[in-house]
């Protein structure tokens, strides 16, 4: 059972654009929602995370928007750069237990 | 160490052979996780250790898969009688405990031929 659905599967934007990646979850007990960035040949690295008591969190050029009633959250990358080209994974967990990951989004930022 | 270390980085094995994958977590991290990543897919949970105990091993796909952790440090994932569908990148992650983000290693790429 896929508990976290991620879209789109791939995304191409121009440098300076704002790619948006969306995730939807099913389990209302989830209370921790991180995003991970993965470069080829490397393990995923934690980018930013949010808990359901806030609707938005910003860290540098990365913003998470969270909609608890819709059970959706999204990642926005401001002023995207070619170096942001990577695979992005959303995830969710309940009370710090194991993370359930989305299927990933391959982002390419064209220079 | 500074990060999570996994070895080997690449492993090619013949179908039917056993393999052992090793994970050295960040020192002091009590929680350790194993995930599997098939080509072009997301991360599939395998097993979680808290200390040396495994309270959640629900993701192990069959009894050919087992894992252990000793000294609240190193963990070994063993796959017996490997099959071609076991080919994937096996990722290990550690964290200071529940409720914290994970730090992943670079993974072991397993190819079963």
Interface residues (C-beta under 8 A of the other chain):
Chain A: X6 X32 X34 X36 X41 X42 X43 X44 X45 X46 X49 X89 X91 X95 X96 X97 X98 X99 X100 X101 X102 X103 X104
Chain B: X4 X33 X35 X40 X41 X42 X43 X44 X45 X48 X56 X59 X91 X93 X97 X98 X99 X100 X101 X102 X103 X104 X105 X106 X107
